[in-house]
Amino acid sequence: MGSECPSAPVPVTVHVTGFKKFHGVAENPTETIVNKLTEYMKKKGLPKGLVIGSCSILDTAGQGALVPLYQTLQSAISAKDSESSNSNRVIWLHFGVNSGATRFAIEHQAVNEATFRCPDELGWKPQKVPIVPSDGAISRTRETSLPVDEMSKALAKKGYDVMTSDDAGRFVCNYVYYHSLRFAEQNGIKSLFVHVPLFSTIDEETQMQFAASLLEVLASVC
């Protein structure tokens, strides 16, 4: 059957994560977006064929946040395995903030390099360290299997200032995305990272609308 859509499609289950505040960012918009998303979507109405599996807030830390990250990732697999369907229609959607950004950015890939410009919230400040040593060099990349360009165009048509990006930085966002992409590949699911600006750049309501529109686009991408 390949990747064709079944005639009675199993819903896409989206698991969403954001981050807590961190050094230099007093309020992390992704914490607000993810905490409010379920209630917001209840009022707005979830896109047909999509369910929100979970919403989690991660510590803005690399190694120290790995255990909860993997517990969160694994919980989705356990739920998937317990269902009668062996469908792989599970998407991990990670939101991170880019405080210097003026638009939304859909990240195409992550790099196997941790070079933190400042210590993370647990005091770790790696420099040119491979995120997963067994994956090889710090130049190794992992790409999402989702059609990033197509999704970006669909969101732009809805009126959002959005771009695709090949550089998720080298800080915690990239660190989490790399682990998530690796986990997704090993477990036959999908992963996506989206950078958002501060609320002072794009206000909260617009960002909530963007998150809702992003879920609509994800529901339509088979």
C-alpha positions in Angstrom: 0.0 0.0 0.0 3.0 2.3 0.4 2.1 5.7 1.9 -1.4 5.9 0.3 -4.2 7.1 2.4 -6.6 4.4 3.5 -10.2 4.8 2.3 -11.3 5.2 5.9 -8.4 7.1 7.3 -7.3 6.6 10.9 -7.2 10.0 12.6 -3.8 11.8 12.8 -2.8 12.0 16.4 -0.7 15.1 17.1 1.4 15.3 20.3 2.5 18.9 21.0 5.3 20.3 23.1 6.5 23.7 24.1 9.2 25.0 26.4 9.4 26.8 29.7 11.0 30.2 30.0 14.8 30.4 29.9 17.7 32.8 30.2 16.9 36.0 28.3 13.3 35.0 27.6 11.1 36.0 30.6 7.9 34.7 29.0 8.1 31.8 26.5 5.2 32.1 24.1 5.3 28.3 23.4 4.4 27.5 27.0 1.3 29.7 26.7 0.4 28.3 23.2 0.7 24.7 24.2 -1.0 25.1 27.6 -4.0 26.8 25.9 -4.2 24.8 22.7 -6.6 22.0 23.7 -9.1 24.5 25.1 -8.7 26.8 22.1 -9.3 24.0 19.7 -12.4 22.8 21.6 -13.9 26.3 21.0 -12.7 26.5 17.4 -13.4 22.9 16.5 -10.7 20.4 15.7 -9.9 19.7 12.0 -11.6 16.6 10.7 -9.4 13.6 11.1 -7.2 15.0 13.8 -6.9 14.5 17.5 -4.6 16.1 20.0 -2.9 13.2 21.8 -1.0 15.3 24.5 0.3 18.7 25.3 3.6 18.9 27.2 5.9 21.6 28.4 9.6 20.7 28.4 12.4 22.2 30.4 14.6 24.4 28.3 17.5 22.0 28.8 19.5 19.5 26.8 20.7 16.4 28.5 18.7 17.1 31.7 15.4 17.2 29.8 16.1 14.0 27.9 14.5 11.6 30.3 11.1 13.4 30.3 11.4 14.0 26.6 11.8 10.3 25.9 9.1 9.4 28.4 6.8 11.7 26.5 7.8 10.4 23.1 7.5 6.8 24.3 4.0 7.3 25.8 2.7 8.1 22.3 4.2 4.9 20.9 2.7 2.9 23.8 -0.7 4.3 23.1 -0.3 3.6 19.4 0.8 0.0 20.0 -2.3 -0.6 22.2 -4.6 0.4 19.4 -5.8 -2.3 17.0 -4.4 -0.3 14.0 -0.7 -0.4 13.3 -1.1 3.0 11.6 1.8 5.4 11.7 -0.4 8.5 11.7 1.3 10.0 14.7 3.0 13.4 14.5 5.2 15.1 17.1 4.8 18.9 16.9 7.4 20.9 18.8 7.1 24.6 19.3 10.1 26.7 20.2 10.7 30.5 20.4 13.2 32.5 18.4 13.3 35.8 20.2 14.9 37.6 17.3 12.4 36.3 14.7 9.7 38.4 13.0 7.9 35.5 11.4 7.0 31.9 11.9 9.6 29.3 10.7 8.9 25.6 9.9 12.1 23.8 10.5 13.1 21.3 7.8 16.0 19.6 9.7 18.1 19.3 12.8 21.9 18.9 13.1 23.8 16.5 15.3 25.6 19.4 17.0 25.1 20.9 20.4 26.8 24.3 20.7 24.9 26.3 23.3 25.4 30.1 23.2 24.6 30.2 26.9 24.1 27.6 29.6 20.7 25.8 29.5 18.4 25.9 32.5 20.4 23.1 34.1 23.7 24.8 33.6 24.9 22.8 30.6 26.9 24.6 27.9 28.3 22.2 25.3 30.5 23.4 22.5 30.7 21.4 19.2 29.5 18.2 20.9 27.6 15.5 18.9 24.0 15.2 20.2 24.0 11.5 19.5 27.7 10.3 19.3 26.7 7.0 17.7 25.2 9.0 14.8 28.7 10.2 13.8 29.9 13.7 13.1 28.4 17.0 14.2 27.7 17.7 10.5 25.1 14.9 10.4 21.6 16.1 9.7 18.1 14.5 10.1 15.2 15.8 8.0 11.5 15.7 8.7 9.4 13.5 6.4 6.7 16.1 6.3 6.3 18.3 3.2 7.6 21.5 4.8 7.5 23.6 1.6 3.9 22.6 0.8 2.9 23.3 4.4 4.5 26.7 4.5 2.8 27.7 1.2 -0.6 26.6 2.6 -0.1 28.7 5.8 1.1 31.7 3.7 -2.1 31.4 1.7 -4.0 31.7 5.0 -2.3 35.0 5.6 0.5 34.1 8.0 4.1 35.5 7.6 5.8 32.1 7.5 9.0 30.7 6.1 10.8 27.4 5.9 14.2 27.1 7.6 17.1 24.7 7.3 18.7 25.9 10.5 17.1 25.3 13.9 20.1 26.8 15.7 22.4 24.8 17.9 20.6 25.4 21.2 17.9 23.3 23.0 15.4 23.6 20.1 17.7 21.8 17.7 18.8 19.4 20.4 15.2 18.3 21.1 14.3 18.2 17.4 17.3 16.0 16.6 16.3 13.5 19.2 12.7 13.6 18.1 13.5 13.1 14.4 15.7 10.1 15.3 13.0 8.7 17.5 10.3 9.3 14.8 12.4 7.5 12.2 13.0 4.5 14.5 9.3 4.2 15.3 7.7 5.0 11.9 6.1 8.3 13.0 6.6 11.9 12.0 8.2 14.9 13.8 8.1 18.7 13.1 9.6 21.7 14.8 8.2 25.2 14.4 9.8 28.4 15.7 7.6 31.3 16.7 8.5 34.9 17.6 7.8 36.6 20.9 4.3 37.8 21.7 5.6 41.4 21.5 6.4 40.7 17.8 3.3 38.7 16.9 0.5 38.9 19.4 -0.9 35.9 21.4 -4.2 35.6 19.5 -2.5 35.6 16.1 -0.1 32.9 17.4 -3.0 30.8 18.7 -4.7 31.1 15.3 -1.5 30.1 13.6 -1.2 27.0 15.8 -4.8 26.1 14.9 -4.1 26.6 11.2 -1.0 24.5 11.5 -3.1 21.6 12.9 -5.5 22.0 9.9 -2.6 21.8 7.5 -1.2 18.7 9.3 -4.6 17.0 9.1 -4.6 17.5 5.4 -1.1 16.2 4.9 -1.4 12.4 4.5 
